Amino acid sequence: MELTHILETVREYTGIGHKQDIAAIAPKLPALPQHWHPNGDDTAAIPEATGFTLMAIEGFINEFVKQDPWFAGWCGVMVNISDIAAMGGRPRAVVNALWDDSLENAQLISEGMVAAAESFGVPIVGGHTNLRAAQPQLAVAILGHANKLLSAFDARPGHILVAAIDHRGQFREPYLNWNAATEAPPEQLRGDIALLPEIAERNLAFAAKDISQAGLLGTALMLLESSGVGAEINLEATPKPDTISWADWLCAFPSFGYLLTTDIDKLPQLLELFQQREITAAPIGKIVSKQQLWVSHANQRQLFRDLKNNPLTGFKPQ
């Protein structure tokens, strides 16, 4: 498939448009207290005497919650845990808000949340339930703590961009959710998530972001925008499962997937940590000063987005 077609597919399918909705709200947010971490990262980061308290919330597309309620419940917990990890943190507890018009659906959602909470070892400590709603809706929030932050605001020109994704899974149809979690042993899931705070505390990476519904390229855009930089990504350096097309892989929402930036001295140690846990990680490009994301593949090179002239979320370097 030609690069033009791949990138057009990614622009149309992924949740990049949903991320652009943030730009309508971001300018209206009030100023944060002095010395607080800026809005626009995977979680809020509130400075404490020892590190940071982390807070995040995720809401889910109603159609997804209705079609696959158990997995929606699982994802409600899992994606919040991933956001905490992306900040270099450890998850502490989750709460949820569940609306539904069906007791059976609501029970399946709850069972999925409980299964994920038990697998990751993170308790559900409360929430809100309404079984008299017009349609299924789900939101899940999380509390965590980081001794040292990883942040999407910390990418700099000259950094190496690394993708780390667990390939030991498959798509859970009908969506491009790459599920490498629900059948994995709990000890594996907990150990894999623990990699990110270890990376932060050992100073093996500078910036990080959890690969979200926006896919690999959309997530890269958000990281780049927050840091006020650009990137060159080479698809031929980007590992993917052999049976999956480039368009699908770049649109995938992986159960374990992160973008990180590092330097040449730290790269071998960073890759070794992922390799020890059988997670596929590789340098896929470099950070540059010009606020553009360029993608190359098979002797082709194209501009994916010019962030200076076409911002995405509206969050900028502080």
Secondary structure as UniProt FT lines:
FT   HELIX           3..13
FT   HELIX           16..20
FT   HELIX           22..25
FT   HELIX           26..28
FT   TURN            34..35
FT   TURN            39..40
FT   STRAND          44..47
FT   STRAND          52..59
FT   HELIX           62..67
FT   HELIX           69..86
FT   TURN            87..88
FT   STRAND          90..99
FT   HELIX           103..120
FT   STRAND          124..130
FT   STRAND          137..146
FT   HELIX           152..154
FT   TURN            157..158
FT   STRAND          160..165
FT   STRAND          170..172
FT   TURN            173..176
FT   STRAND          177..179
FT   TURN            182..183
FT   HELIX           186..193
FT   HELIX           195..201
FT   TURN            202..203
FT   STRAND          208..210
FT   TURN            213..214
FT   HELIX           215..227
FT   STRAND          230..234
FT   HELIX           235..237
FT   TURN            242..243
FT   HELIX           246..251
FT   STRAND          253..254
FT   STRAND          257..262
FT   TURN            264..266
FT   HELIX           267..276
FT   TURN            277..278
FT   STRAND          280..288
FT   STRAND          292..297
FT   TURN            298..299
FT   STRAND          300..306
FT   TURN            307..309
//
